[in-house]
Every structure is written in C-alpha cells, then in structure tokens.
Amino acid sequence: MGVVDGLRAAREAYERRDWLAAYDVLSDVEPEDLGADDFARLATTAHLLGRRNDAVLAMQRAYQAHLGAGEVLAAVRCGFWLSMVLSSAGEGAVAGGWTARADRLLADVDGDVVERGYLRARHMFEAIEEGRFPDALADAVAVADYGRRFGDPDLVALGLVAQGRMLLYAGDVPAGLRLLDEAMVAVATGELAAIFAGEVYCTMIEGCQEVSDFGRVAEWTEALHAWCEAQPDLVLFTGQCAVHRAQIMRLRGAFADAVDELDRAERRYLAAGSPAPAGLAMAERGDVLRIVGDLYGAELSYAAADRYGHEPQPGRALLRLAQGRVEEAVSTARRLLAEPRDDVHRSQLLPAAVEVLLAAGAVDEAATHAGELADLADRFGCPGLVGWAGHAVAAVAIATGDAASALPRLRRSQGVWAGLGAPYEAARCRVLTGRAYLALGDEGSAELALTAAREAFDALGVPADAPDTGAAVPADLPAGLTAREVEVLRLVAAGRSNAEIALTLVLSEKTVARHLSNIFGKLAVPSRTAAAAYAFEHRLV
C-alpha cells in the first residue's frame, strides 16, 4: 500500500473509530510523510489504545508541525491535549509547563477564539484537582458558554458535567444531577469526540456514585459499557467502566463477578499507564471480600489500594470491626469524621461510622451521625442514601430502646433496596427488623424476619460469620459463653435444628440440648429465636 492510500485508509479507520487499524497504519508511515493532523490522529489513537508514551510523542510532533506552519491556534489545541494527558498520568509539572506554553501562545492572539475555552477547561480541571471547587464552578460556566458561542459540543458537555459535579459538592444535589443529565444528551446523540465522550461518561457516573444515586449509575454504566464495546481495542476508560460495572454487581449481590470485574479494572488501568486509579479498584475489591467473609483477602486488597495511593476507607474501619479490633475501628471512624469534607464525601462515611460507633456502645455519638445522615438523605433525595439513612436511624432506635419507631424506617429502607435490586442490603434490613420485633415481644414475626435474612445471605453465598450479617465477632466472648457454646449458638442463628447441629459438630443430640440449656441460662433468653437475636445483636454471627 502506498503512502497516499495508506493515509486514506488510516483516516477512514479513524472516522469509524477502528482505533487499532488507524494506529497500525499511521505508525508504519515514515514521519516525514505525516502532516500535523495525521500526527494528532496518531496521538489520539495511541492514547485510546493505552499507549501513552507514543501518544505524547506524536502530539508533540503535531504541535511542532502546527507551530512551524504558523498555525498557532492548532498548536494551542495540541498544548491543551498534552497538558490533559500528562496530568492524568500524574506528571503535573510537565502538564503545567504545556498549559503555560499554550497560555503564552494564546496571549498573542487577538480576539475571542474557541481555544480560550479549551484553556479555560484546562484551568477548570486544575482547580478541581486542587479542591478549589468554587473556582472550578466559575470556570465550568465559562467553558460551557464558550462551547455554545462557538458551536463546540465538546466544550458544552465538559462545562455542563463539571458544573453538575461542582453543584453536587456545593450541596445542591438535585440541580447538579439535572446538569449531569443535560451533559449526557450530547454523549447519547454521538455529538462528542471519543476522548471527550469518555471523559463525560466517567465524570457523570462517578458523581452519581458519590451521592448514592444507584439508578443513574446503573443506567449510564450500561451505556458506557456498550460505548466501550463498540470501539475495537479501546483501553482508555475501560478501567473505570469495569469499576462501575463491579459496583453495580456488588449492589445486586453478584460478588464473585464483581471481584473478577475489579481485577479486570486493575489490569486495564495498568495497561493505560494510569496506576493511581487502580487504587479505587482494589479498595472496592476489599469491600466485596469483606462482605463475603474473606477478611484476609480484604486485608490484601486494601493494602494494594494503599500502594496505589488510595486510602481504602471506610472499608478498612469496617474490616477492623469484623476482626474484633473495635477500638481501632472507632479511632479510625472518628478520625475520618473529624477531617474537613464536603457533604457529598461525608455522606459516604456516615453509614459505616454509625455501624462502628454502635458496635463500640457509643450510642449517643452514633445517634448524632445517624441524624446527620438522615438530613443529607432528605436533601439529596438519592435512593441509596435514603436506604442507608433508614438503616442507621433504625439501628440507633433499637439500641436506645425505641424499637417501635425503627420499624417504619426499616420498611421504607427495605423497599428502597428491593427497588434497586440490592438483596444484600435488603437482608441487612431484615436482620434489624427481626431485632425490633423481638424487642417488642413479637417472637413469631422476629423468627420469620431472621429466617428470611438467613435465607437471603445463603442465596448470596455470604457465610454466617461474615461481618455484615449484623455484627462483627468480638475479641472476648460475652455472657460467659464457651467457644463450643458459641459454635452451637451460631448454628441456631443459622436456623439449624438440634439434629443438624449434632451432625455438623459431631455431637449427640443430647449434648446439643445441654449446650442450648446452658446458652439460654447464660443469656437469660427463653427461646431459640431470642438466642438467635442475641447472637446477631452481639456480633456473634
């Protein structure tokens, strides 16, 4: 194939988003035969394929070619692109140098041009990275305005999605979600260039995840997955897509699939030359393993998250609770709550903090934070947060002897989780419901609720001693129970009959009956249902 035919084929492959075909042809052409636009295409395809070094070198050639031809505005675009790519790879100083170079070039250009909008976008991202959210919001408004004035859908979408995210952090969640939805219109209609479409997809989904709007997360994650699948050999954005898919799998109780998807996310991030985001994937992996009772695996995953530079909290605090290291869990929870955070990021900590504080007997402190969580859930209006707030407030109510007020909250929360297709969270609500019934003297209803919870956990493959079946295992056994009595009590709580317990523990039924008599006496409870509730409440199962 001659040079002319090869370049034509590469450009056609680029237009149909066959990135690997375009890359292969362009990278085989001698550099002296490539024009500035072809170097830019080569850079884009290399970036989308996860070949960051090739991408940077090619875009630098595009920049030099445009500048040598006196095409200053095109060179400014290249500078913007290089700054964005290098910043995402953690090379902040070099990225800042390219931003400064593009700013300097543009300073010599008269009039208002769309490239000013692109550099404003770069400064917007810098403000976001530095936590200067009010500045970022002002930049985002300006970026969207540039896009509208110059008919540039990429800038409009970037500005809108950033405005939406900043409004979430400012506490105006409904308004922020409306802007995120508006930004997604351009993505859904195919108006955006691939790199900008992927950026908008991921920003939007991450924002919805942060406010626990799992309905939107599921809807747009499915769309992002289809978008990625439609582009052969795409690597960029596929790591984040895998993380979001895993988050939905976890929500729906597909824990093994979630772990596989998170392993895939880590590999994708590393292939794209972006190891830092892999920390989130490993933190999410630790959360899933903790839920299914693999505490050692969770510890390893959280350690991997640390190595990538991501603090795996509050998951690690819940792991310490599951390991019986209650004081350590409480110290961590209090430290996290004391750090300054916006309401969105604080809402992500509060459910775990309430659980940890209740386990330590700090009921008044837990009540304060459960009330805060409920206020945020009312303000945000996002279903997941409503579900967690109801669970937290109900747990506090039961702990303070007000089980009757817990029941309406639990019914609402269980309905929310059922509507979201979240069987694990719904089962946790059933555990609390059983405890509330028992506190009110309704043992029959308590037994039904606890049995339904056990069956749900069994169906999900969550073992009876997993931390989130109601409690973590304490360091010291309560009420003078022996280790063997705890084994018997756990099987009672799992709904086993005396004969099944005898078979499991290789005991006679008479010995099991004697153990049960001792357990009832030590716990001062009259029935198996009451003993099971005690086991849940005192984190023995």
Secondary structure, DSSP 8 states (H G I E B T S, - for coil): --HHHHHHHHHHHHHTT-HHHHHHHHHHS-GGG--HHHHHHHHHHHHHTT-HHHHHHHHHHHHHHHHHTT-HHHHHHHHHHHHHHHHHTT-HHHHHHHHHHHHHHHHT--S--HHHHHHHHHHHHHHHHTT-HHHHHHHHHHHHHHHHHHT-HHHHHHHHHHHHHHHHHTT-HHHHHHHHHHHHHHHHTT-S-HHHHHHHHHHHHHHHHHTT-HHHHHHHHHHHHHHHHTSTT--TTHHHHHHHHHHHHHHTT-HHHHHHHHHHHHHHHHHTT--TTHHHHHHHHHHHHHHTT-HHHHHHHHHHHHHTT---TTHHHHHHHHTT-HHHHHHHHHHHHHS---HHHHHTTHHHHHHHHHHTT-HHHHHHHHHHHHHHHHHH--HHHHHHHHHHHHHHHHHTT-HHHHHHHHHHHHHHHHHTT-HHHHHHHHHHHHHHHHHTT-HHHHHHHHHHHHHHHHHHT--TT-GGGS----SS-GGG--HHHHHHHHHHHTT--HHHHHHHHT--HHHHHHHHHHHHHHHT-SSHHHHHHHHHHTT--
